Amino acid sequence: MPYTLRKMTLPHTLANQYAAFSSVETVALAGSRTSGNNDSSSDIDLYVYTREPLTLSQRSSIADNSMRREIDNSFWEPGDEWIDEQAGTAVDVMFRDPYWIEEQLQRVVIGHQASIGYSTCFWYNVLASVALFDRNAWFTELQNRFQVPYPAELRRAIIAKNYPLLRSNISSYLRQIEKALQRNDQVSVNHRTAALLASYFDILFAVNQQQHPGEKRLVQFAQQLCPKLPDNFAAQVQLITRLDPELIDLLHGLLDGLDDLLRREQLLPAASG
């Protein structure tokens, strides 16, 4: 199959392969390919909802046509990742229990339970997904059930939970950053700044009654989705998060040193060689 055609049809091909397993309820496409923000480097993000877990053998069989694959990643949600050899495209598959995602949405949308950052990400993810396979229309019904106006109670709960952490509490992020700067603790500054921004964006999306789109392209999403924004917010975020053009090289140097240390101590994981 030609490269470009394989790249275009790959999500549907994979969905059909997962659909062959009777425990698979739904295969949904999400991420940048459904938000309209994809580019040449965008992955294929698939969510496979199963009533019973697939075996590792079944999962490996789907990734058979790959130049590199990682089966049973469990760092975040259970998932598999690989690079399709013909399309040259990265595929990221996450496996979910249908009951689990229903509980997550129920907790937030109906129960109005906020989190520290990213409160409504699962809600956004489900509504923004496109079902490529939906055996019993379960996913379509789930989307319809939670295609509801943004609850005013949830909006207030997210702001109430995240706003004090910005700078009003004794242990607020801003106070922690100030202390870290005083002791020249740059790692702590970076860590707490990232946490501050997570709560900041959670508040911005809540103010605008928009579901939180996740970790990527947040300034772009805020500008697209949120009519109510602080003055000069994008420029201020850019100043706070200035990127060093040599960052990747610097990170390689940092990690090379760690690899050397682990080798000397004979602790380097085999897969990292």
C-alpha positions in Angstrom: 0.0 0.0 0.0 1.4 3.5 -0.9 2.8 5.4 2.1 0.2 8.3 2.0 -2.7 5.9 1.7 -1.5 3.7 4.5 -1.1 6.8 6.7 -4.7 7.9 6.0 -6.3 4.6 6.4 -4.3 3.3 9.4 -6.7 4.3 12.2 -9.6 2.5 10.5 -7.4 -0.5 9.8 -6.3 -0.8 13.4 -9.9 -0.3 14.6 -11.1 -3.2 12.5 -8.3 -5.4 13.9 -9.3 -4.6 17.5 -12.9 -5.1 16.6 -12.2 -8.7 15.8 -11.8 -9.4 19.5 -15.2 -10.0 21.1 -14.3 -8.2 24.4 -13.6 -4.9 22.5 -16.6 -2.6 22.9 -15.3 0.5 21.2 -12.3 1.9 19.4 -12.2 5.7 19.4 -9.8 8.0 17.7 -8.8 11.1 19.8 -5.9 13.5 20.2 -4.8 16.1 17.6 -6.3 14.2 14.7 -9.8 14.9 16.0 -9.1 18.4 17.4 -7.9 19.7 14.1 -4.4 20.5 15.4 -2.5 17.6 13.9 0.6 18.1 11.9 3.2 15.8 10.2 4.5 14.7 13.6 1.2 13.8 15.1 0.6 10.3 16.6 -2.4 8.2 16.0 -4.1 8.2 19.5 -6.5 5.3 19.9 -8.6 4.4 22.9 -9.7 0.8 23.1 -12.6 0.1 25.5 -12.8 -3.5 26.5 -15.1 -5.5 28.7 -12.3 -8.0 29.4 -8.6 -7.2 29.1 -6.9 -8.3 25.9 -4.0 -10.7 26.3 -0.5 -9.5 25.5 -0.4 -11.9 22.6 -3.6 -10.3 21.1 -2.2 -6.8 21.6 1.2 -7.8 20.1 -0.5 -9.2 17.0 -2.0 -5.7 16.2 1.4 -4.1 16.3 3.0 -6.8 14.1 3.7 -4.4 11.2 6.1 -2.2 13.2 9.7 -1.1 13.1 9.7 -0.6 16.9 7.1 -1.4 19.5 6.5 -1.3 23.2 3.7 -3.6 24.4 2.2 -3.2 27.9 3.4 0.2 28.8 2.0 1.0 32.2 3.5 4.3 33.1 0.2 6.2 32.7 -2.9 4.4 31.4 -2.3 0.8 30.2 -1.2 1.0 26.6 0.9 0.0 23.7 3.0 2.1 21.4 4.7 1.4 18.1 5.8 3.0 14.9 4.0 1.6 11.8 6.7 0.5 9.3 4.7 1.3 6.2 3.3 4.7 7.2 6.2 5.8 9.4 3.6 7.0 11.9 3.7 6.6 15.7 0.7 4.8 17.2 -0.4 5.2 20.8 -3.1 2.9 22.0 -4.6 3.2 25.5 -6.9 0.5 27.0 -9.8 1.5 29.2 -12.6 -0.3 31.1 -15.9 1.2 30.0 -17.2 1.2 33.6 -14.1 3.1 34.7 -14.5 6.0 32.2 -18.2 6.2 33.1 -17.3 6.6 36.7 -14.7 9.4 35.9 -17.3 11.4 34.0 -20.0 10.8 36.6 -17.6 12.0 39.3 -16.8 15.3 37.5 -19.9 16.2 35.4 -22.6 15.0 37.8 -20.7 15.0 41.2 -18.8 18.3 40.4 -15.6 17.0 41.9 -12.6 19.1 40.9 -8.9 18.1 40.8 -5.6 19.9 41.2 -5.2 20.7 37.5 -6.8 18.9 34.5 -10.2 18.6 36.2 -12.3 18.0 33.0 -9.7 16.3 30.8 -11.6 12.9 30.6 -14.8 14.7 29.8 -13.1 16.6 26.9 -11.4 13.4 25.7 -14.6 11.5 25.4 -16.6 14.3 23.7 -13.7 15.0 21.3 -13.2 11.3 20.4 -14.5 9.8 17.2 -15.8 6.2 17.4 -14.3 4.1 14.6 -16.0 1.0 16.0 -18.8 0.9 18.5 -20.2 -2.6 18.9 -23.3 -1.8 20.8 -23.4 2.0 20.4 -22.2 2.2 24.1 -19.7 5.0 23.3 -22.2 7.0 21.3 -24.7 6.8 24.1 -21.9 7.8 26.6 -21.1 10.9 24.5 -24.8 11.8 24.2 -25.3 11.4 28.0 -22.5 13.8 28.8 -23.1 16.3 26.0 -24.6 18.6 28.6 -24.1 22.3 29.5 -21.1 22.9 31.7 -22.4 22.8 35.3 -22.1 26.1 37.3 -21.3 24.0 40.4 -18.3 22.4 38.7 -17.0 25.7 37.5 -17.1 27.1 41.0 -15.5 23.9 42.4 -12.6 24.0 40.1 -11.8 27.6 40.8 -12.3 27.0 44.6 -9.9 24.1 44.6 -7.1 25.6 42.3 -7.2 29.3 42.9 -5.8 29.4 46.5 -2.8 27.3 45.4 -1.7 30.0 43.0 -0.5 32.5 45.6 -3.0 33.1 48.5 -2.3 30.0 50.6 0.7 29.8 52.9 2.0 26.8 50.8 0.9 28.3 47.5 2.9 27.6 44.4 4.1 31.2 44.2 5.4 31.1 47.8 7.2 27.8 47.1 8.7 29.3 44.0 9.9 32.3 45.9 11.6 30.1 48.5 13.1 27.9 45.8 14.6 31.0 44.1 16.0 32.2 47.4 17.9 28.9 47.9 18.8 28.7 44.2 16.9 25.5 43.8 16.2 25.5 40.1 14.7 22.0 39.9 12.1 23.0 42.5 11.3 26.3 40.6 10.7 24.3 37.4 8.5 21.7 39.2 6.3 24.3 41.0 6.0 26.5 38.0 4.6 23.6 36.0 2.1 22.9 38.8 1.1 26.6 38.9 0.5 26.6 35.2 -1.6 23.4 35.5 -3.9 25.0 38.0 -3.9 28.3 36.1 -5.1 26.7 32.9 -7.7 24.5 34.8 -9.1 27.8 36.1 -9.1 29.5 32.6 -11.0 26.7 31.0 -13.5 26.5 33.9 -14.1 30.3 33.7 -15.0 29.8 30.1 -17.0 26.7 30.8 -14.8 24.7 28.4 -13.6 21.2 29.0 -9.8 21.0 29.6 -8.1 19.7 26.4 -5.1 18.1 28.2 -1.4 18.9 28.3 -0.5 20.0 24.8 -0.9 23.3 22.9 -2.7 24.9 25.9 -2.1 28.5 24.8 -3.4 27.7 21.4 -6.5 25.9 22.8 -7.2 28.7 25.2 -7.1 31.2 22.4 -9.4 29.1 20.2 -11.9 28.1 22.9 -11.9 30.8 25.5 -13.4 34.2 24.7 -12.6 35.4 28.3 -8.8 35.6 28.9 -6.5 37.8 31.0 -4.9 40.6 29.1 -1.5 39.6 27.5 -1.9 36.1 28.9 -0.1 34.3 25.9 2.9 36.7 26.0 3.2 36.3 29.8 3.1 32.5 29.6 5.7 32.6 26.8 8.0 34.7 29.0 7.6 32.4 32.0 8.3 29.3 29.9 11.0 30.6 27.6 12.6 27.7 25.7 16.3 27.3 25.3 17.0 26.3 21.7 19.7 23.9 23.0 17.3 22.2 25.5 17.3 18.8 23.7 21.0 18.7 23.5 21.3 19.7 27.1 18.8 17.0 28.2 20.7 14.4 26.2 23.8 15.4 28.0 22.0 15.1 31.4 20.6 11.7 30.5 23.9 10.4 29.1 25.5 11.0 32.4 22.7 9.1 34.2 23.2 6.2 31.8 26.9 6.1 32.5 26.2 6.1 36.3 23.6 3.2 36.0 26.0 1.2 33.8 28.8 1.6 36.4 26.4 0.4 39.1 25.1 -2.4 36.8 21.6 -1.0 37.2 20.8 0.1 33.7 17.5 -1.7 32.6 18.2 -4.2 29.8 15.7 -2.6 27.4 17.7 0.7 27.6 20.9 -1.0 26.8 
